[in-house]
Amino acid sequence: MILFSIAKFYKRCHMIKEWNLLRAVACLSIVFLHSTTQTSRIVGHLQNDFYSLGRILLCFATPTFIVLSIIILANRYSNKMPDNFWKKRIKFILIPFISFGIIDALVSKYFNENILIWEKILENIFTGNFVGWFILVIFQLYALHHLVVHFKLAMRWFLPTSLLLMFSYLYMINSGLVNLGDYSHMNKLPIIAWLGYFSFAFIIGKHYSRISLFLFRYRWWTLLLVAISLIIVYFSYEAGIRGVHSRRLDLFPLVFSISSAILAWGQLIPNNNLINIISNYSFGIYLIHWQYQRIFATYISNLFSSYLANVTVLFVISLLASIFTVKLISVIPFGSFIVGKIKKRKLLQGNIKKRIDQNGELAG
């Protein structure tokens, strides 16, 4: 029994390793994309097709965050939800979302004195009009996951139905058939915009032990899928579809091809402390980096004659400042209600190693 528990633990560590890599890649991609956004707010965007296409490709990151959340959820809770599920997620995800909805309003007020602070706070929290909007999507998908598990909904019909509904909705909002005027930022919030992502992620998570082996075995083919997905986005761009946002229809194959490649090749990469740190702090980084970039961009955007150099400096400084801030806030009382729960990985691994040694298994 002890040996089985130990084997299960090491198997779990192996699985989590590529999840950490995928989360870290998505996090860094978002920070870099926003570095171009904030730099261009000061000096303007480059008039270059390679640059514009690159920004579109980086938009894969936010859907990937959402997909990974469902993969992990479906892997851990494919048959039954734990009793404390909602309590933990309200404490460590929803409350930080509200906290940064307030922080974003305060920073916005700093840049624009005409903003009505309470109106901006309510708009952030209830309409997701700031960088933390995806949390509103995540909670809808949590509820959907609960329903799928509770009623044991079959994916053989749910998957094609969800894809049809999602692509129909995305087509309507991208073609202007759905127009919310000043609240167009809410187009991405309804769960229907993410149904296809949910279904595929649920299947991957529920059967991850088999799918991960399949992806590893055919890992070279995942690179071909990435290439095909890139070509699809390129032809969409050439056809005049140039919006830089996560609601693009052509992002769907890109998200799953890149995710598949990272989940496959990530199994070969040894555990890396830097990857684990970025992964562990990713939620806080996502929420904090935007505010730092809004402030730092004013001073950095004209620092060098090279646009790319300015973007890179803003990226590095905002990332390091975000990690430092997350670490600092996480050690103060109630810090987890601001930046989310930070896992104490070294302590956890140390405790398990101690338990293994005490049982005499694998000791020495």
C-alpha positions as CSV (number, residue, x, y, z in Angstrom):
1,M,0.0,0.0,0.0
2,I,2.8,2.4,0.9
3,L,4.7,1.6,-2.3
4,F,1.4,2.2,-4.3
5,S,1.0,5.6,-2.6
6,I,4.6,6.6,-3.4
7,A,4.2,5.5,-7.0
8,K,1.0,7.5,-7.3
9,F,2.7,10.5,-5.8
10,Y,5.6,10.4,-8.3
11,K,3.2,9.8,-11.2
12,R,1.3,12.9,-10.1
13,C,4.5,14.9,-10.0
14,H,5.3,13.8,-13.5
15,M,1.9,14.8,-14.7
16,I,2.0,18.2,-13.0
17,K,5.4,19.0,-14.5
18,E,4.1,19.6,-18.0
19,W,1.0,21.4,-16.6
20,N,3.4,23.8,-14.9
21,L,5.3,24.3,-18.2
22,L,2.1,25.0,-20.1
23,R,0.9,27.4,-17.4
24,A,4.3,29.2,-17.4
25,V,4.4,29.5,-21.2
26,A,0.8,31.0,-21.3
27,C,1.7,33.4,-18.5
28,L,4.8,34.7,-20.1
29,S,3.0,35.0,-23.5
30,I,0.3,37.2,-21.9
31,V,2.9,39.4,-20.2
32,F,4.8,39.8,-23.4
33,L,1.7,40.6,-25.4
34,H,0.6,43.2,-23.0
35,S,4.2,44.6,-23.0
36,T,3.6,45.4,-26.7
37,T,0.2,46.8,-25.9
38,Q,1.5,49.2,-23.3
39,T,4.6,50.2,-25.2
40,S,2.4,51.0,-28.3
41,R,0.1,53.1,-26.1
42,I,3.0,55.5,-25.8
43,V,4.8,55.2,-29.1
44,G,2.3,53.5,-31.4
45,H,2.3,50.1,-33.0
46,L,4.8,49.0,-35.5
47,Q,3.5,48.9,-39.1
48,N,4.8,45.5,-39.8
49,D,2.9,42.3,-40.7
50,F,5.3,40.0,-38.8
51,Y,4.7,42.1,-35.7
52,S,0.9,42.2,-36.1
53,L,0.7,38.5,-36.8
54,G,2.9,37.8,-33.8
55,R,0.6,39.7,-31.5
56,I,-2.4,37.7,-32.8
57,L,-0.5,34.4,-32.1
58,L,0.2,35.4,-28.5
59,C,-3.6,35.6,-28.0
60,F,-3.6,31.8,-27.6
61,A,-2.4,32.4,-24.0
62,T,-5.7,33.4,-22.3
63,P,-7.7,30.5,-23.7
64,T,-4.9,28.2,-22.8
65,F,-5.1,29.3,-19.1
66,I,-8.8,28.5,-19.3
67,V,-8.2,25.1,-21.0
68,L,-5.6,24.1,-18.4
69,S,-7.9,25.0,-15.6
70,I,-10.5,22.6,-16.9
71,I,-8.0,19.9,-17.7
72,I,-6.8,19.9,-14.1
73,L,-10.4,20.1,-12.8
74,A,-11.5,17.2,-14.9
75,N,-8.5,15.1,-14.0
76,R,-9.0,15.5,-10.3
77,Y,-12.8,15.6,-10.1
78,S,-14.1,13.6,-13.1
79,N,-16.8,11.7,-11.1
80,K,-17.6,13.8,-7.9
81,M,-17.0,17.3,-6.7
82,P,-15.5,17.8,-3.2
83,D,-17.6,19.4,-0.5
84,N,-15.3,22.4,-0.1
85,F,-14.9,23.1,-3.9
86,W,-16.8,26.4,-4.0
87,K,-15.5,27.7,-0.7
88,K,-11.9,27.4,-1.7
89,R,-12.4,28.9,-5.1
90,I,-14.4,31.8,-3.7
91,K,-11.6,32.5,-1.2
92,F,-8.6,32.2,-3.4
93,I,-9.9,33.1,-6.9
94,L,-13.1,35.2,-6.7
95,I,-12.0,37.4,-3.8
96,P,-8.6,38.2,-5.5
97,F,-10.6,39.0,-8.7
98,I,-12.7,41.5,-6.7
99,S,-9.5,42.9,-5.0
100,F,-7.9,43.6,-8.3
101,G,-11.1,45.0,-9.7
102,I,-10.7,47.6,-7.0
103,I,-7.0,48.1,-7.6
104,D,-7.5,48.5,-11.3
105,A,-10.1,51.1,-10.7
106,L,-7.7,53.0,-8.4
107,V,-4.9,52.9,-11.0
108,S,-7.4,54.0,-13.7
109,K,-8.3,56.9,-11.5
110,Y,-4.7,57.8,-11.2
111,F,-4.4,58.1,-14.9
112,N,-7.7,59.7,-15.5
113,E,-9.2,62.0,-12.8
114,N,-12.5,62.1,-14.6
115,I,-13.2,58.4,-13.8
116,L,-15.9,57.8,-11.2
117,I,-14.2,55.4,-8.9
118,W,-17.2,53.4,-7.6
119,E,-18.7,53.2,-11.1
120,K,-15.4,51.8,-12.4
121,I,-15.2,49.3,-9.5
122,L,-18.7,48.0,-10.2
123,E,-18.0,47.9,-13.9
124,N,-14.8,45.9,-13.4
125,I,-16.4,43.4,-11.0
126,F,-19.7,42.8,-12.8
127,T,-18.8,43.3,-16.4
128,G,-15.2,42.2,-16.3
129,N,-13.9,45.4,-17.9
130,F,-10.2,44.9,-16.8
131,V,-7.5,42.3,-17.3
132,G,-9.1,39.9,-14.8
133,W,-12.2,39.3,-16.9
134,F,-11.4,35.6,-17.5
135,I,-12.2,34.8,-13.9
136,L,-15.9,35.4,-14.7
137,V,-15.5,32.9,-17.5
138,I,-13.7,30.4,-15.2
139,F,-16.5,30.4,-12.6
140,Q,-19.1,29.8,-15.3
141,L,-17.1,26.8,-16.5
142,Y,-16.7,25.5,-12.9
143,A,-20.5,25.5,-12.7
144,L,-20.8,23.7,-16.0
145,H,-18.2,21.1,-14.8
146,H,-20.4,20.6,-11.7
147,L,-23.4,19.9,-13.9
148,V,-21.5,17.6,-16.3
149,V,-20.2,15.5,-13.4
150,H,-23.5,15.5,-11.5
151,F,-25.7,14.5,-14.4
152,K,-22.9,12.4,-16.0
153,L,-23.4,14.1,-19.4
154,A,-22.0,12.2,-22.3
155,M,-19.3,14.0,-24.3
156,R,-20.2,12.1,-27.5
157,W,-23.1,14.5,-27.9
158,F,-22.0,17.4,-25.7
159,L,-18.7,17.9,-27.6
160,P,-20.2,18.4,-31.1
161,T,-23.1,20.5,-29.7
162,S,-20.7,22.7,-27.8
163,L,-18.5,23.3,-30.8
164,L,-21.5,24.2,-33.0
165,L,-22.8,26.7,-30.4
166,M,-19.4,28.2,-29.7
167,F,-18.4,28.7,-33.3
168,S,-21.9,30.1,-34.2
169,Y,-21.6,32.6,-31.3
170,L,-18.0,33.6,-32.2
171,Y,-19.0,34.1,-35.8
172,M,-21.9,36.4,-34.7
173,I,-19.8,38.6,-32.4
174,N,-16.9,38.8,-34.9
175,S,-19.2,39.7,-37.8
176,G,-21.1,42.4,-35.8
177,L,-24.4,40.5,-35.5
178,V,-24.2,40.9,-31.7
179,N,-23.5,44.5,-30.8
180,L,-23.4,45.6,-27.1
181,G,-22.2,49.1,-27.8
182,D,-20.2,50.5,-24.9
183,Y,-20.3,47.1,-23.3
184,S,-18.7,45.2,-26.2
185,H,-16.1,43.9,-23.8
186,M,-18.8,41.6,-22.4
187,N,-19.0,39.7,-25.7
188,K,-16.3,37.3,-24.4
189,L,-17.9,36.6,-21.0
190,P,-20.9,34.3,-21.8
191,I,-20.1,30.6,-21.3
192,I,-21.3,29.9,-24.9
193,A,-18.1,31.6,-26.1
194,W,-16.0,28.9,-24.4
195,L,-18.1,25.7,-24.7
196,G,-15.8,24.0,-27.2
197,Y,-12.7,24.8,-25.2
198,F,-14.4,23.3,-22.1
199,S,-15.5,20.0,-23.9
200,F,-12.1,19.3,-25.3
201,A,-10.3,20.2,-22.1
202,F,-12.8,18.0,-20.1
203,I,-12.0,15.0,-22.2
204,I,-8.3,15.6,-22.0
205,G,-8.4,16.0,-18.3
206,K,-10.6,13.0,-17.6
207,H,-8.5,10.7,-19.6
208,Y,-5.2,12.4,-19.1
209,S,-3.2,9.3,-18.1
210,R,-3.9,7.8,-21.5
211,I,-3.9,10.9,-23.5
212,S,-0.5,12.1,-22.1
213,L,1.0,8.8,-23.2
214,F,-0.5,9.1,-26.6
215,L,0.8,12.7,-27.0
216,F,4.2,11.6,-25.9
217,R,4.3,8.7,-28.3
218,Y,3.3,11.0,-31.2
219,R,5.0,14.1,-30.0
220,W,6.6,14.8,-33.4
221,W,3.1,14.9,-34.9
222,T,2.1,17.6,-32.4
223,L,4.6,19.9,-34.0
224,L,3.0,19.3,-37.4
225,L,-0.4,20.3,-35.9
226,V,1.2,23.5,-34.5
227,A,2.5,24.3,-38.0
228,I,-0.9,23.7,-39.6
229,S,-2.6,25.9,-37.0
230,L,-0.1,28.6,-37.6
231,I,-0.8,28.4,-41.4
232,I,-4.6,28.7,-40.6
233,V,-4.0,31.9,-38.6
234,Y,-1.7,33.2,-41.3
235,F,-4.3,32.8,-44.1
236,S,-7.0,34.4,-41.8
237,Y,-4.7,37.3,-41.4
238,E,-4.1,37.6,-45.1
239,A,-7.9,37.5,-45.6
240,G,-8.1,40.6,-43.5
241,I,-9.1,39.1,-40.1
242,R,-6.6,41.1,-38.0
243,G,-8.3,41.6,-34.6
244,V,-5.9,41.0,-31.7
245,H,-8.2,39.2,-29.2
246,S,-9.1,35.8,-27.8
247,R,-12.4,35.6,-29.6
248,R,-10.9,34.7,-33.0
249,L,-12.3,31.4,-34.4
250,D,-8.8,30.5,-35.8
251,L,-7.4,30.4,-32.3
252,F,-9.2,27.2,-31.3
253,P,-6.9,24.9,-33.3
254,L,-3.9,26.9,-32.3
255,V,-4.7,26.7,-28.6
256,F,-5.0,22.9,-28.6
257,S,-2.1,22.2,-31.0
258,I,0.3,24.3,-28.8
259,S,-1.1,22.8,-25.6
260,S,-0.7,19.3,-27.0
261,A,2.9,20.0,-28.1
262,I,3.8,21.4,-24.7
263,L,2.0,18.6,-22.8
264,A,3.9,16.1,-25.0
265,W,7.4,17.6,-25.0
266,G,7.1,18.9,-21.5
267,Q,7.3,15.3,-20.3
268,L,10.9,15.2,-21.4
269,I,11.9,18.4,-19.7
270,P,13.3,17.9,-16.1
271,N,11.7,19.8,-13.2
272,N,12.8,23.4,-13.4
273,N,12.6,25.8,-10.4
274,L,12.1,28.9,-12.6
275,I,9.2,27.2,-14.5
276,N,7.7,26.1,-11.2
277,I,7.9,29.6,-9.7
278,I,6.3,31.3,-12.7
279,S,3.6,28.6,-12.8
280,N,3.0,28.9,-9.0
281,Y,2.8,32.7,-9.2
282,S,1.0,32.9,-12.6
283,F,-2.4,33.9,-11.2
284,G,-0.9,36.8,-9.3
285,I,1.3,37.7,-12.2
286,Y,-1.7,37.8,-14.5
287,L,-3.5,40.2,-12.3
288,I,-0.6,42.4,-11.3
289,H,1.6,42.8,-14.4
290,W,-1.0,45.0,-16.2
291,Q,-0.9,47.6,-13.5
292,Y,2.9,47.7,-13.4
293,Q,3.1,48.0,-17.2
294,R,0.6,50.9,-17.2
295,I,2.9,52.8,-14.9
296,F,6.4,51.7,-16.2
297,A,5.5,52.0,-19.9
298,T,5.6,55.8,-19.6
299,Y,9.3,55.7,-18.6
300,I,10.5,52.7,-20.6
301,S,8.8,53.0,-24.0
302,N,11.3,55.6,-25.2
303,L,14.3,54.2,-23.3
304,F,16.0,52.8,-26.5
305,S,15.7,53.5,-30.2
306,S,14.7,49.9,-30.7
307,Y,11.0,49.1,-30.2
308,L,11.7,45.5,-29.4
309,A,14.3,46.5,-26.8
310,N,11.8,48.7,-25.0
311,V,9.2,45.9,-25.1
312,T,11.7,43.4,-23.7
313,V,12.7,45.7,-20.9
314,L,9.1,46.4,-20.0
315,F,8.4,42.6,-20.1
316,V,11.3,41.7,-17.8
317,I,10.8,44.5,-15.3
318,S,7.0,44.0,-15.0
319,L,7.4,40.2,-14.7
320,L,10.1,40.5,-11.9
321,A,8.1,43.2,-10.1
322,S,5.0,41.1,-10.3
323,I,6.8,38.0,-8.9
324,F,8.3,40.1,-6.1
325,T,4.9,41.6,-5.3
326,V,3.1,38.3,-5.2
327,K,5.8,36.8,-3.0
328,L,5.6,39.8,-0.6
329,I,1.8,39.9,-0.4
330,S,1.6,36.1,0.0
331,V,3.4,36.2,3.3
332,I,1.3,38.9,4.9
333,P,-2.0,38.0,6.7
334,F,-4.9,37.6,4.3
335,G,-2.5,37.9,1.4
336,S,-4.1,34.9,-0.3
337,F,-7.3,37.0,-0.7
338,I,-5.3,39.4,-2.9
339,V,-3.0,37.3,-5.0
340,G,-4.5,33.9,-4.6
341,K,-3.1,30.8,-2.8
342,I,0.6,30.3,-3.4
343,K,1.6,26.6,-3.0
344,K,4.5,26.0,-0.6
345,R,6.1,23.4,-2.9
346,K,9.4,22.9,-1.1
347,L,7.5,22.3,2.2
348,L,5.1,19.9,0.6
349,Q,7.9,17.9,-1.0
350,G,9.9,17.9,2.2
351,N,7.0,16.6,4.2
352,I,6.4,13.7,1.7
353,K,10.1,12.8,1.6
354,K,10.1,12.8,5.4
355,R,7.1,10.4,5.4
356,I,8.8,8.2,2.9
357,D,12.0,8.0,4.9
358,Q,10.0,7.2,8.1
359,N,8.3,4.3,6.4
360,G,11.6,2.9,5.3
361,E,10.6,3.0,1.6
362,L,13.1,4.4,-0.9
363,A,15.2,5.8,2.0
364,G,18.9,6.0,1.5
